[in-house]
Amino acid sequence: MAGAARLPKEPLDPVSQNKIFCETVRKELRCQRLHTEFGLNPLLKVHTIAGKPMAWHDNLEEPADDKFLKLIHHAALEPTKKYTEPQTVSQEIGWFTTPLTSINRNDPRLYFPSRSTEISRYMAAVWRLQPPKEKR
């Protein structure tokens, strides 16, 4: 029925319109959350704008806001000092930086010091005697 003409829709009665409106409002309220507390974005750097040099009201010293300074200093900390556990999957890698075992320099299974051989000592002496290359 590709060529058939469509019949015009009948207008909805007020009861059906009210039912559709109530369902729309219910769906909106289900997903809506009211935010009443706002804060600074710690990822954005705060830039101060210099005041006018001849304006006397801009040159007055204002007391430092301790709460604001604490918030700014907290935002500048690295994640391991801000949070007790990783916040993302990417932070899990390298989160715990303390070694699992203590370093025992007498144990050959866990300690691999760099060793110098006759060839490595010879090449170190050659590199020390070469003049530094010029930068282009």
N, CA, C and O atoms as CSV, one atom per row, in Angstrom:
chain,resi,resn,atom,element,x,y,z
A,1,MET,N,N,0.820,-1.182,0.000
A,1,MET,CA,C,0.000,0.000,0.000
A,1,MET,C,C,0.864,1.246,0.000
A,1,MET,O,O,0.688,2.135,0.833
A,2,ALA,N,N,1.784,1.308,-0.921
A,2,ALA,CA,C,2.683,2.444,-0.970
A,2,ALA,C,C,1.978,3.689,-1.456
A,2,ALA,O,O,2.312,4.792,-1.024
A,3,GLY,N,N,1.021,3.542,-2.335
A,3,GLY,CA,C,0.375,4.715,-2.910
A,3,GLY,C,C,-0.886,5.128,-2.189
A,3,GLY,O,O,-1.537,6.090,-2.597
A,4,ALA,N,N,-1.256,4.417,-1.111
A,4,ALA,CA,C,-2.509,4.743,-0.431
A,4,ALA,C,C,-2.366,6.043,0.344
A,4,ALA,O,O,-1.309,6.321,0.911
A,5,ALA,N,N,-3.410,6.826,0.370
A,5,ALA,CA,C,-3.404,8.091,1.097
A,5,ALA,C,C,-3.681,7.832,2.571
A,5,ALA,O,O,-4.483,6.961,2.909
A,6,ARG,N,N,-3.033,8.572,3.439
A,6,ARG,CA,C,-3.228,8.420,4.870
A,6,ARG,C,C,-4.488,9.155,5.302
A,6,ARG,O,O,-4.846,10.204,4.768
A,7,LEU,N,N,-5.128,8.570,6.269
A,7,LEU,CA,C,-6.309,9.216,6.811
A,7,LEU,C,C,-5.891,10.274,7.816
A,7,LEU,O,O,-4.929,10.057,8.552
A,8,PRO,N,N,-6.562,11.391,7.876
A,8,PRO,CA,C,-6.202,12.412,8.864
A,8,PRO,C,C,-6.527,11.915,10.275
A,8,PRO,O,O,-7.557,11.277,10.496
A,9,LYS,N,N,-5.622,12.219,11.244
A,9,LYS,CA,C,-5.836,11.807,12.626
A,9,LYS,C,C,-6.914,12.663,13.262
A,9,LYS,O,O,-7.058,13.851,12.976
A,10,GLU,N,N,-7.653,12.022,14.122
A,10,GLU,CA,C,-8.669,12.765,14.853
A,10,GLU,C,C,-7.995,13.489,16.012
A,10,GLU,O,O,-7.065,12.946,16.608
A,11,PRO,N,N,-8.431,14.687,16.346
A,11,PRO,CA,C,-7.830,15.391,17.484
A,11,PRO,C,C,-8.136,14.639,18.786
A,11,PRO,O,O,-9.203,14.049,18.954
A,12,LEU,N,N,-7.152,14.686,19.706
A,12,LEU,CA,C,-7.310,13.997,20.979
A,12,LEU,C,C,-8.278,14.748,21.877
A,12,LEU,O,O,-8.347,15.977,21.872
A,13,ASP,N,N,-9.018,13.973,22.642
A,13,ASP,CA,C,-9.945,14.603,23.592
A,13,ASP,C,C,-9.151,15.097,24.801
A,13,ASP,O,O,-8.018,14.652,24.986
A,14,PRO,N,N,-9.681,15.983,25.621
A,14,PRO,CA,C,-8.948,16.551,26.770
A,14,PRO,C,C,-8.478,15.498,27.770
A,14,PRO,O,O,-7.435,15.685,28.397
A,15,VAL,N,N,-9.205,14.412,27.937
A,15,VAL,CA,C,-8.800,13.370,28.884
A,15,VAL,C,C,-7.518,12.696,28.396
A,15,VAL,O,O,-6.604,12.467,29.189
A,16,SER,N,N,-7.440,12.381,27.127
A,16,SER,CA,C,-6.233,11.756,26.559
A,16,SER,C,C,-5.049,12.719,26.592
A,16,SER,O,O,-3.925,12.308,26.880
A,17,GLN,N,N,-5.293,13.995,26.301
A,17,GLN,CA,C,-4.218,14.981,26.367
A,17,GLN,C,C,-3.679,15.109,27.790
A,17,GLN,O,O,-2.469,15.226,27.983
A,18,ASN,N,N,-4.565,15.089,28.787
A,18,ASN,CA,C,-4.143,15.179,30.168
A,18,ASN,C,C,-3.352,13.933,30.563
A,18,ASN,O,O,-2.376,14.042,31.305
A,19,LYS,N,N,-3.747,12.760,30.089
A,19,LYS,CA,C,-3.041,11.521,30.399
A,19,LYS,C,C,-1.622,11.556,29.818
A,19,LYS,O,O,-0.673,11.135,30.481
A,20,ILE,N,N,-1.473,12.050,28.595
A,20,ILE,CA,C,-0.150,12.169,27.961
A,20,ILE,C,C,0.697,13.178,28.708
A,20,ILE,O,O,1.889,12.950,28.915
A,21,PHE,N,N,0.102,14.295,29.118
A,21,PHE,CA,C,0.832,15.320,29.863
A,21,PHE,C,C,1.309,14.779,31.217
A,21,PHE,O,O,2.449,15.018,31.614
A,22,CYS,N,N,0.435,14.049,31.926
A,22,CYS,CA,C,0.826,13.483,33.229
A,22,CYS,C,C,1.961,12.477,33.076
A,22,CYS,O,O,2.867,12.443,33.909
A,23,GLU,N,N,1.930,11.671,32.045
A,23,GLU,CA,C,3.003,10.706,31.810
A,23,GLU,C,C,4.317,11.409,31.489
A,23,GLU,O,O,5.376,10.969,31.936
A,24,THR,N,N,4.264,12.493,30.722
A,24,THR,CA,C,5.470,13.253,30.397
A,24,THR,C,C,6.066,13.872,31.655
A,24,THR,O,O,7.281,13.831,31.848
A,25,VAL,N,N,5.230,14.440,32.506
A,25,VAL,CA,C,5.707,15.056,33.751
A,25,VAL,C,C,6.316,13.998,34.665
A,25,VAL,O,O,7.360,14.235,35.274
A,26,ARG,N,N,5.673,12.824,34.769
A,26,ARG,CA,C,6.188,11.747,35.601
A,26,ARG,C,C,7.575,11.300,35.127
A,26,ARG,O,O,8.458,11.067,35.952
A,27,LYS,N,N,7.774,11.179,33.832
A,27,LYS,CA,C,9.078,10.788,33.282
A,27,LYS,C,C,10.138,11.854,33.558
A,27,LYS,O,O,11.281,11.529,33.879
A,28,GLU,N,N,9.757,13.122,33.432
A,28,GLU,CA,C,10.716,14.196,33.698
A,28,GLU,C,C,11.114,14.241,35.166
A,28,GLU,O,O,12.289,14.423,35.483
A,29,LEU,N,N,10.146,14.076,36.065
A,29,LEU,CA,C,10.445,14.116,37.500
A,29,LEU,C,C,11.276,12.917,37.944
A,29,LEU,O,O,12.041,13.012,38.903
A,30,ARG,N,N,11.129,11.800,37.256
A,30,ARG,CA,C,11.894,10.609,37.610
A,30,ARG,C,C,13.391,10.819,37.354
A,30,ARG,O,O,14.221,10.286,38.091
A,31,CYS,N,N,13.736,11.569,36.341
A,31,CYS,CA,C,15.140,11.774,35.973
A,31,CYS,C,C,15.705,13.098,36.488
A,31,CYS,O,O,16.894,13.368,36.316
A,32,GLN,N,N,14.887,13.907,37.103
A,32,GLN,CA,C,15.328,15.244,37.508
A,32,GLN,C,C,15.876,15.216,38.931
A,32,GLN,O,O,15.300,14.591,39.822
A,33,ARG,N,N,17.003,15.908,39.128
A,33,ARG,CA,C,17.593,16.056,40.456
A,33,ARG,C,C,17.829,17.537,40.716
A,33,ARG,O,O,18.257,18.269,39.824
A,34,LEU,N,N,17.551,17.972,41.930
A,34,LEU,CA,C,17.733,19.366,42.294
A,34,LEU,C,C,19.084,19.537,42.965
A,34,LEU,O,O,19.364,18.892,43.975
A,35,HIS,N,N,19.920,20.399,42.411
A,35,HIS,CA,C,21.239,20.684,42.971
A,35,HIS,C,C,21.174,22.037,43.676
A,35,HIS,O,O,20.842,23.052,43.064
A,36,THR,N,N,21.493,22.039,44.974
A,36,THR,CA,C,21.471,23.288,45.724
A,36,THR,C,C,22.853,23.703,46.199
A,36,THR,O,O,23.036,24.847,46.616
A,37,GLU,N,N,23.838,22.800,46.148
A,37,GLU,CA,C,25.191,23.128,46.581
A,37,GLU,C,C,26.098,23.194,45.357
A,37,GLU,O,O,26.134,22.271,44.544
A,38,PHE,N,N,26.817,24.285,45.241
A,38,PHE,CA,C,27.702,24.479,44.118
A,38,PHE,C,C,29.107,24.741,44.639
A,38,PHE,O,O,29.278,25.288,45.728
A,39,GLY,N,N,30.103,24.354,43.868
A,39,GLY,CA,C,31.484,24.576,44.269
A,39,GLY,C,C,32.328,24.917,43.063
A,39,GLY,O,O,31.848,24.926,41.929
A,40,LEU,N,N,33.588,25.196,43.323
A,40,LEU,CA,C,34.514,25.517,42.247
A,40,LEU,C,C,34.958,24.246,41.553
A,40,LEU,O,O,35.057,23.191,42.179
A,41,ASN,N,N,35.220,24.344,40.286
A,41,ASN,CA,C,35.775,23.227,39.549
A,41,ASN,C,C,37.264,23.162,39.859
A,41,ASN,O,O,37.991,24.094,39.515
A,42,PRO,N,N,37.749,22.088,40.503
A,42,PRO,CA,C,39.165,22.035,40.883
A,42,PRO,C,C,40.096,21.866,39.682
A,42,PRO,O,O,41.307,22.041,39.815
A,43,LEU,N,N,39.551,21.531,38.520
A,43,LEU,CA,C,40.402,21.337,37.348
A,43,LEU,C,C,40.712,22.658,36.637
A,43,LEU,O,O,41.668,22.734,35.865
A,44,LEU,N,N,39.922,23.681,36.890
A,44,LEU,CA,C,40.166,24.972,36.248
A,44,LEU,C,C,41.062,25.818,37.134
A,44,LEU,O,O,40.868,25.886,38.348
A,45,LYS,N,N,42.037,26.458,36.524
A,45,LYS,CA,C,42.918,27.337,37.273
A,45,LYS,C,C,42.222,28.686,37.477
A,45,LYS,O,O,41.535,29.184,36.586
A,46,VAL,N,N,42.410,29.261,38.653
A,46,VAL,CA,C,41.782,30.539,38.973
A,46,VAL,C,C,42.754,31.655,38.611
A,46,VAL,O,O,43.876,31.704,39.115
A,47,HIS,N,N,42.319,32.536,37.746
A,47,HIS,CA,C,43.153,33.658,37.342
A,47,HIS,C,C,42.576,34.931,37.956
A,47,HIS,O,O,41.374,35.188,37.888
A,48,THR,N,N,43.449,35.705,38.545
A,48,THR,CA,C,42.979,36.964,39.095
A,48,THR,C,C,43.181,38.061,38.056
A,48,THR,O,O,44.122,38.032,37.263
A,49,ILE,N,N,42.295,39.000,38.087
A,49,ILE,CA,C,42.383,40.134,37.166
A,49,ILE,C,C,42.867,41.330,37.965
A,49,ILE,O,O,42.323,41.649,39.022
A,50,ALA,N,N,43.885,41.980,37.451
A,50,ALA,CA,C,44.448,43.136,38.143
A,50,ALA,C,C,43.437,44.284,38.133
A,50,ALA,O,O,42.734,44.513,37.149
A,51,GLY,N,N,43.388,44.992,39.256
A,51,GLY,CA,C,42.478,46.124,39.352
A,51,GLY,C,C,43.043,47.357,38.671
A,51,GLY,O,O,44.180,47.365,38.200
A,52,LYS,N,N,42.231,48.388,38.631
A,52,LYS,CA,C,42.676,49.646,38.034
A,52,LYS,C,C,43.648,50.322,38.993
A,52,LYS,O,O,43.369,50.394,40.190
A,53,PRO,N,N,44.772,50.815,38.506
A,53,PRO,CA,C,45.779,51.357,39.415
A,53,PRO,C,C,45.341,52.633,40.135
A,53,PRO,O,O,45.817,52.890,41.241
A,54,MET,N,N,44.472,53.423,39.563
A,54,MET,CA,C,44.081,54.684,40.187
A,54,MET,C,C,42.778,54.581,40.980
A,54,MET,O,O,42.341,55.572,41.566
A,55,ALA,N,N,42.148,53.400,41.011
A,55,ALA,CA,C,40.899,53.246,41.752
A,55,ALA,C,C,41.221,52.921,43.200
A,55,ALA,O,O,41.869,51.913,43.480
A,56,TRP,N,N,40.775,53.764,44.125
A,56,TRP,CA,C,41.122,53.571,45.538
A,56,TRP,C,C,40.402,52.362,46.123
A,56,TRP,O,O,40.942,51.707,47.015
A,57,HIS,N,N,39.194,52.047,45.644
A,57,HIS,CA,C,38.454,50.928,46.228
A,57,HIS,C,C,39.029,49.574,45.802
A,57,HIS,O,O,38.787,48.568,46.471
A,58,ASP,N,N,39.778,49.533,44.711
A,58,ASP,CA,C,40.404,48.268,44.297
A,58,ASP,C,C,41.702,48.009,45.034
A,58,ASP,O,O,42.148,46.865,45.112
A,59,ASN,N,N,42.313,49.041,45.572
A,59,ASN,CA,C,43.621,48.883,46.215
A,59,ASN,C,C,43.520,48.576,47.706
A,59,ASN,O,O,44.543,48.448,48.378
A,60,LEU,N,N,42.322,48.456,48.224
A,60,LEU,CA,C,42.169,48.132,49.644
A,60,LEU,C,C,42.542,46.673,49.887
A,60,LEU,O,O,42.223,45.793,49.088
A,61,GLU,N,N,43.216,46.438,50.992
A,61,GLU,CA,C,43.603,45.075,51.345
A,61,GLU,C,C,42.395,44.339,51.919
A,61,GLU,O,O,41.735,44.833,52.833
A,62,GLU,N,N,42.112,43.159,51.379
A,62,GLU,CA,C,41.012,42.356,51.877
A,62,GLU,C,C,41.588,41.189,52.670
A,62,GLU,O,O,42.641,40.663,52.310
A,63,PRO,N,N,40.924,40.780,53.731
A,63,PRO,CA,C,41.429,39.628,54.493
A,63,PRO,C,C,41.300,38.348,53.663
A,63,PRO,O,O,40.366,38.188,52.877
A,64,ALA,N,N,42.256,37.448,53.857
A,64,ALA,CA,C,42.260,36.201,53.101
A,64,ALA,C,C,41.135,35.298,53.595
A,64,ALA,O,O,40.906,35.178,54.798
A,65,ASP,N,N,40.449,34.676,52.674
A,65,ASP,CA,C,39.371,33.743,53.007
A,65,ASP,C,C,39.993,32.366,53.219
A,65,ASP,O,O,40.431,31.727,52.261
A,66,ASP,N,N,40.033,31.905,54.475
A,66,ASP,CA,C,40.695,30.646,54.799
A,66,ASP,C,C,40.027,29.455,54.133
A,66,ASP,O,O,40.706,28.526,53.695
A,67,LYS,N,N,38.707,29.474,54.054
A,67,LYS,CA,C,37.991,28.354,53.434
A,67,LYS,C,C,38.339,28.255,51.943
A,67,LYS,O,O,38.547,27.164,51.413
A,68,PHE,N,N,38.397,29.414,51.282
A,68,PHE,CA,C,38.740,29.432,49.858
A,68,PHE,C,C,40.175,28.976,49.636
A,68,PHE,O,O,40.441,28.199,48.720
A,69,LEU,N,N,41.111,29.455,50.471
A,69,LEU,CA,C,42.510,29.044,50.327
A,69,LEU,C,C,42.685,27.554,50.567
A,69,LEU,O,O,43.460,26.892,49.875
A,70,LYS,N,N,41.962,27.028,51.551
A,70,LYS,CA,C,42.034,25.591,51.822
A,70,LYS,C,C,41.514,24.793,50.633
A,70,LYS,O,O,42.079,23.757,50.282
A,71,LEU,N,N,40.438,25.272,50.011
A,71,LEU,CA,C,39.869,24.612,48.841
A,71,LEU,C,C,40.844,24.637,47.668
A,71,LEU,O,O,40.994,23.634,46.970
A,72,ILE,N,N,41.501,25.759,47.444
A,72,ILE,CA,C,42.456,25.875,46.340
A,72,ILE,C,C,43.667,24.975,46.582
A,72,ILE,O,O,44.130,24.311,45.655
A,73,HIS,N,N,44.187,24.942,47.812
A,73,HIS,CA,C,45.338,24.098,48.110
A,73,HIS,C,C,44.978,22.617,48.011
A,73,HIS,O,O,45.794,21.802,47.579
A,74,HIS,N,N,43.769,22.278,48.408
A,74,HIS,CA,C,43.334,20.878,48.294
A,74,HIS,C,C,43.202,20.466,46.832
A,74,HIS,O,O,43.528,19.335,46.472
A,75,ALA,N,N,42.725,21.381,45.988
A,75,ALA,CA,C,42.560,21.072,44.564
A,75,ALA,C,C,43.908,20.884,43.876
A,75,ALA,O,O,43.993,20.187,42.865
A,76,ALA,N,N,44.968,21.501,44.415
A,76,ALA,CA,C,46.285,21.402,43.787
A,76,ALA,C,C,47.050,20.152,44.210
A,76,ALA,O,O,48.110,19.869,43.652
A,77,LEU,N,N,46.541,19.399,45.181
A,77,LEU,CA,C,47.233,18.197,45.642
A,77,LEU,C,C,47.173,17.090,44.601
A,77,LEU,O,O,46.282,17.067,43.752
A,78,GLU,N,N,48.141,16.162,44.676
A,78,GLU,CA,C,48.088,15.006,43.789
A,78,GLU,C,C,47.014,14.042,44.277
A,78,GLU,O,O,46.654,14.072,45.454
A,79,PRO,N,N,46.496,13.188,43.399
A,79,PRO,CA,C,45.350,12.342,43.746
A,79,PRO,C,C,45.584,11.426,44.949
A,79,PRO,O,O,44.643,11.165,45.699
A,80,THR,N,N,46.803,10.931,45.156
A,80,THR,CA,C,47.022,10.023,46.288
A,80,THR,C,C,46.878,10.736,47.622
A,80,THR,O,O,46.589,10.089,48.628
A,81,LYS,N,N,47.070,12.045,47.661
A,81,LYS,CA,C,46.903,12.802,48.901
A,81,LYS,C,C,45.467,13.297,49.067
A,81,LYS,O,O,45.035,13.573,50.186
A,82,LYS,N,N,44.720,13.412,47.956
A,82,LYS,CA,C,43.342,13.868,48.022
A,82,LYS,C,C,42.391,12.741,48.426
A,82,LYS,O,O,41.497,12.941,49.248
A,83,TYR,N,N,42.587,11.570,47.852
A,83,TYR,CA,C,41.643,10.477,48.026
A,83,TYR,C,C,42.322,9.285,48.680
A,83,TYR,O,O,43.540,9.127,48.595
A,84,THR,N,N,41.517,8.439,49.342
A,84,THR,CA,C,42.070,7.255,49.992
A,84,THR,C,C,42.174,6.084,49.033
A,84,THR,O,O,42.961,5.166,49.264
A,85,GLU,N,N,41.392,6.098,47.957
A,85,GLU,CA,C,41.441,5.021,46.973
A,85,GLU,C,C,41.329,5.619,45.576
A,85,GLU,O,O,40.873,6.753,45.433
A,86,PRO,N,N,41.737,4.876,44.534
A,86,PRO,CA,C,41.671,5.418,43.170
A,86,PRO,C,C,40.240,5.747,42.763
A,86,PRO,O,O,39.309,5.017,43.102
A,87,GLN,N,N,40.066,6.849,42.036
A,87,GLN,CA,C,38.744,7.287,41.605
A,87,GLN,C,C,38.385,6.748,40.228
A,87,GLN,O,O,37.205,6.632,39.898
A,88,THR,N,N,39.390,6.418,39.420
A,88,THR,CA,C,39.158,5.883,38.080
A,88,THR,C,C,39.993,4.628,37.902
A,88,THR,O,O,40.873,4.330,38.710
A,89,VAL,N,N,39.708,3.898,36.839
A,89,VAL,CA,C,40.465,2.686,36.551
A,89,VAL,C,C,41.900,3.044,36.172
A,89,VAL,O,O,42.826,2.291,36.473
A,90,SER,N,N,42.090,4.175,35.521
A,90,SER,CA,C,43.439,4.589,35.123
A,90,SER,C,C,44.308,4.912,36.336
A,90,SER,O,O,45.526,4.743,36.280
A,91,GLN,N,N,43.707,5.372,37.425
A,91,GLN,CA,C,44.482,5.711,38.615
A,91,GLN,C,C,44.939,4.465,39.371
A,91,GLN,O,O,45.840,4.554,40.205
A,92,GLU,N,N,44.341,3.311,39.098
A,92,GLU,CA,C,44.728,2.094,39.815
A,92,GLU,C,C,46.173,1.710,39.521
A,92,GLU,O,O,46.851,1.148,40.381
A,93,ILE,N,N,46.649,2.009,38.313
A,93,ILE,CA,C,48.024,1.685,37.949
A,93,ILE,C,C,48.930,2.719,38.596
A,93,ILE,O,O,48.827,3.909,38.299
A,94,GLY,N,N,49.811,2.277,39.471
A,94,GLY,CA,C,50.743,3.166,40.139
A,94,GLY,C,C,50.198,3.837,41.379
A,94,GLY,O,O,50.862,4.709,41.938
A,95,TRP,N,N,48.998,3.457,41.834
A,95,TRP,CA,C,48.425,4.094,43.023
A,95,TRP,C,C,49.225,3.744,44.269
A,95,TRP,O,O,49.529,4.618,45.081
A,96,PHE,N,N,49.569,2.464,44.423
A,96,PHE,CA,C,50.351,2.024,45.574
A,96,PHE,C,C,51.819,2.042,45.185
A,96,PHE,O,O,52.259,1.223,44.378
A,97,THR,N,N,52.583,2.973,45.756
A,97,THR,CA,C,53.980,3.142,45.350
A,97,THR,C,C,54.958,2.521,46.329
A,97,THR,O,O,56.153,2.465,46.040
A,98,THR,N,N,54.492,2.055,47.473
A,98,THR,CA,C,55.415,1.430,48.423
A,98,THR,C,C,55.742,0.017,47.939
A,98,THR,O,O,54.843,-0.706,47.509
A,99,PRO,N,N,57.018,-0.389,48.004
A,99,PRO,CA,C,57.380,-1.726,47.518
A,99,PRO,C,C,56.772,-2.816,48.403
A,99,PRO,O,O,56.587,-2.623,49.605
A,100,LEU,N,N,56.465,-3.957,47.796
A,100,LEU,CA,C,55.857,-5.051,48.536
A,100,LEU,C,C,56.864,-5.752,49.440
A,100,LEU,O,O,56.499,-6.288,50.487
A,101,THR,N,N,58.129,-5.747,49.035
A,101,THR,CA,C,59.174,-6.365,49.856
A,101,THR,C,C,60.260,-5.341,50.109
A,101,THR,O,O,60.412,-4.381,49.353
A,102,SER,N,N,61.013,-5.549,51.175
A,102,SER,CA,C,62.131,-4.648,51.446
A,102,SER,C,C,63.297,-5.016,50.533
A,102,SER,O,O,63.446,-6.171,50.136
A,103,ILE,N,N,64.115,-4.031,50.207
A,103,ILE,CA,C,65.242,-4.258,49.292
A,103,ILE,C,C,66.395,-4.858,50.077
A,103,ILE,O,O,66.923,-4.246,51.005
A,104,ASN,N,N,66.774,-6.063,49.689
A,104,ASN,CA,C,67.914,-6.738,50.300
A,104,ASN,C,C,69.013,-6.806,49.256
A,104,ASN,O,O,68.911,-7.571,48.297
A,105,ARG,N,N,70.052,-6.023,49.428
A,105,ARG,CA,C,71.103,-5.948,48.416
A,105,ARG,C,C,71.998,-7.176,48.399
A,105,ARG,O,O,72.819,-7.319,47.492
A,106,ASN,N,N,71.865,-8.060,49.365
A,106,ASN,CA,C,72.663,-9.285,49.381
A,106,ASN,C,C,71.947,-10.446,48.701
A,106,ASN,O,O,72.553,-11.493,48.470
A,107,ASP,N,N,70.666,-10.277,48.377
A,107,ASP,CA,C,69.899,-11.349,47.751
A,107,ASP,C,C,70.007,-11.230,46.230
A,107,ASP,O,O,69.480,-10.275,45.660
A,108,PRO,N,N,70.680,-12.180,45.553
A,108,PRO,CA,C,70.847,-12.064,44.088
A,108,PRO,C,C,69.554,-12.303,43.321
A,108,PRO,O,O,69.507,-12.021,42.124
A,109,ARG,N,N,68.505,-12.809,43.955
A,109,ARG,CA,C,67.248,-13.041,43.242
A,109,ARG,C,C,66.491,-11.733,42.986
A,109,ARG,O,O,65.764,-11.625,41.998
A,110,LEU,N,N,66.655,-10.741,43.868
A,110,LEU,CA,C,65.876,-9.512,43.764
A,110,LEU,C,C,66.708,-8.267,43.477
A,110,LEU,O,O,66.146,-7.209,43.193
A,111,TYR,N,N,68.034,-8.369,43.545
A,111,TYR,CA,C,68.890,-7.194,43.370
A,111,TYR,C,C,69.798,-7.419,42.181
A,111,TYR,O,O,70.579,-8.371,42.157
A,112,PHE,N,N,69.697,-6.550,41.198
A,112,PHE,CA,C,70.489,-6.653,39.978
A,112,PHE,C,C,71.253,-5.354,39.770
A,112,PHE,O,O,70.781,-4.478,39.046
A,113,PRO,N,N,72.424,-5.208,40.390
A,113,PRO,CA,C,73.170,-3.958,40.213
A,113,PRO,C,C,73.766,-3.899,38.811
A,113,PRO,O,O,74.001,-4.928,38.177
A,114,SER,N,N,74.008,-2.673,38.337
A,114,SER,CA,C,74.657,-2.530,37.030
A,114,SER,C,C,76.128,-2.890,37.189
A,114,SER,O,O,76.792,-2.486,38.144
A,115,ARG,N,N,76.606,-3.651,36.237
A,115,ARG,CA,C,77.983,-4.124,36.317
A,115,ARG,C,C,78.769,-3.524,35.161
A,115,ARG,O,O,78.245,-3.328,34.064
A,116,SER,N,N,80.018,-3.241,35.426
A,116,SER,CA,C,80.864,-2.719,34.353
A,116,SER,C,C,81.864,-3.798,33.953
A,116,SER,O,O,82.434,-4.504,34.784
A,117,THR,N,N,82.046,-3.888,32.641
A,117,THR,CA,C,83.028,-4.831,32.098
A,117,THR,C,C,84.153,-4.025,31.471
A,117,THR,O,O,84.148,-2.794,31.499
A,118,GLU,N,N,85.105,-4.732,30.914
A,118,GLU,CA,C,86.234,-4.050,30.280
A,118,GLU,C,C,85.767,-3.198,29.103
A,118,GLU,O,O,86.254,-2.086,28.901
A,119,ILE,N,N,84.822,-3.724,28.331
A,119,ILE,CA,C,84.321,-2.989,27.155
A,119,ILE,C,C,83.536,-1.748,27.597
A,119,ILE,O,O,83.695,-0.679,27.009
A,120,SER,N,N,82.690,-1.881,28.626
A,120,SER,CA,C,81.897,-0.730,29.059
A,120,SER,C,C,82.781,0.355,29.675
A,120,SER,O,O,82.495,1.541,29.510
A,121,ARG,N,N,83.849,-0.028,30.381
A,121,ARG,CA,C,84.764,0.987,30.939
A,121,ARG,C,C,85.519,1.689,29.812
A,121,ARG,O,O,85.750,2.896,29.888
A,122,TYR,N,N,85.910,0.945,28.760
A,122,TYR,CA,C,86.602,1.527,27.611
A,122,TYR,C,C,85.700,2.540,26.909
A,122,TYR,O,O,86.146,3.642,26.591
A,123,MET,N,N,84.426,2.180,26.659
A,123,MET,CA,C,83.530,3.085,25.939
A,123,MET,C,C,83.201,4.320,26.791
A,123,MET,O,O,83.029,5.411,26.248
A,124,ALA,N,N,83.113,4.161,28.102
A,124,ALA,CA,C,82.872,5.317,28.962
A,124,ALA,C,C,84.031,6.296,28.878
A,124,ALA,O,O,83.815,7.508,28.868
A,125,ALA,N,N,85.260,5.789,28.816
A,125,ALA,CA,C,86.429,6.657,28.683
A,125,ALA,C,C,86.436,7.342,27.323
A,125,ALA,O,O,86.785,8.519,27.233
A,126,VAL,N,N,86.058,6.631,26.258
A,126,VAL,CA,C,86.018,7.224,24.912
A,126,VAL,C,C,84.988,8.351,24.874
A,126,VAL,O,O,85.270,9.419,24.330
A,127,TRP,N,N,83.815,8.138,25.434
A,127,TRP,CA,C,82.778,9.175,25.406
A,127,TRP,C,C,83.168,10.395,26.226
A,127,TRP,O,O,82.799,11.517,25.879
A,128,ARG,N,N,83.908,10.192,27.306
A,128,ARG,CA,C,84.360,11.339,28.103
A,128,ARG,C,C,85.375,12.182,27.329
A,128,ARG,O,O,85.419,13.400,27.508
A,129,LEU,N,N,86.190,11.563,26.474
A,129,LEU,CA,C,87.227,12.293,25.742
A,129,LEU,C,C,86.704,12.992,24.495
A,129,LEU,O,O,87.372,13.887,23.977
A,130,GLN,N,N,85.524,12.611,23.994
A,130,GLN,CA,C,84.983,13.241,22.792
A,130,GLN,C,C,84.501,14.651,23.106
A,130,GLN,O,O,83.897,14.889,24.152
A,131,PRO,N,N,84.769,15.587,22.194
A,131,PRO,CA,C,84.280,16.958,22.409
A,131,PRO,C,C,82.751,16.991,22.218
A,131,PRO,O,O,82.208,16.199,21.448
A,132,PRO,N,N,82.066,17.897,22.913
A,132,PRO,CA,C,80.607,17.983,22.758
A,132,PRO,C,C,80.246,18.428,21.351
A,132,PRO,O,O,80.935,19.253,20.752
A,133,LYS,N,N,79.151,17.871,20.828
A,133,LYS,CA,C,78.694,18.208,19.474
A,133,LYS,C,C,78.031,19.593,19.495
A,133,LYS,O,O,77.396,19.997,20.470
A,134,GLU,N,N,78.210,20.296,18.370
A,134,GLU,CA,C,77.614,21.629,18.251
A,134,GLU,C,C,76.122,21.498,17.953
A,134,GLU,O,O,75.688,20.607,17.223
A,135,LYS,N,N,75.356,22.408,18.537
A,135,LYS,CA,C,73.911,22.423,18.278
A,135,LYS,C,C,73.674,23.204,16.994
A,135,LYS,O,O,74.297,24.238,16.752
A,136,ARG,N,N,72.788,22.705,16.201
A,136,ARG,CA,C,72.486,23.386,14.939
A,136,ARG,C,C,71.259,24.206,15.042
A,136,ARG,O,O,70.861,24.847,14.069
